[in-house]
Each structure stands twice: as structure tokens, then as C-alpha cells.
Amino acid sequence: MSKRATKTIAAKTKAKTGLKSAKASVSPSAQISARIKELGDWRGEMLARVRAIIKQADPAVVEEWKWRGVPVWEYDGIICTGETYKAVVKLTFAKGASLDDPSRLFNSSLEGNMRRAIDIHEGNKINATALKALIRAAVALNTAKRAAKKKPKGA
């Protein structure tokens, strides 16, 4: 990538996130916090609430900042993303189709073979207990898949 392209991406990231520096030295957690503050409306409040629920479900979950501005929560792989749109906060679970959802939180992207999503609109309430259970199930699924990959053949 050319220096000019790198500078352009950094400038766009800086403008989009409201951060003073778009360098890699800014932690993903700080970038997520900046996004929440930048939104300044119900979407920011909802993203902050979801973030807190994820951390309560498993404090070892790692926060990442990918794809030029998408909060991502990981543990042995992607658990979910937290996208914000004009009318919705969307939690997309990377392996959602493999997760049990007895509380029926998944309400979007239901037709795929991999992902499932939860669209949260203004005024919606979050079932924190059910969301924590989904997060824990996603962590367990990622951990099991990683452990299966580490097993030597024939074991």
C-alpha cells in the first residue's frame, strides 16, 4: 500500500472515530469508547449496555476494532460484532447458526448457514440473562473448535 493510501485511510479513520490519532497505538477498547461517545444518542447507550453485558458474561473476552470501525468481541475467534446504523444496533454472531437460542433473541440474518444477528431498535429492551447465555455459548463453541483443531490426528 502506498504512503498516500495509508495516510488517506488514517485520516478517514480519524474522522470517523473522532479520535485524535488513528495510529495502531490506540487500543480497540479506546476506539469503541470513542464510538459510543461519538454516537451520543440511544445507539451509543445501547452499544455501551451491550458491551457491559458481554464483559459480564465473560471478562476474558477481547475487544477488537476491525473493518474500519466495527467493534468486535473475540475469544478463540469472533463471538460477535456491534454495528451501528441509523435505526438499529446490530449484534452479529459469527457462528450464530450453531448456537441454541431458546429465548429467541436472534431476529435477523436467520436464513444463513453461519451467522445470526440481533437487531435492537430504539426503545427495545435487552434480555441481559439470555444475551449472557448466548455470549457464553459462543465462547464455548469457539473454545471447543479451537481444542478440536489442536488434537493430533489419530488421537
Buried (B, 14 or more C-beta within 10 A) or exposed (E): EEEEEEEEEBEEBBEBBEBEEBEEEBEBBBBBBBBBEBBEEBBBBBBBBBBEBBBEBBEEBEBBBEEEBBBBBBBBBBBBBBBBEEEBBBBBBBBBBBBEBEEEBBBBBEEEEEBBBBBBEEEEEBBBEBBBBBBBBBBBBBEEEEEEEEEEEEE
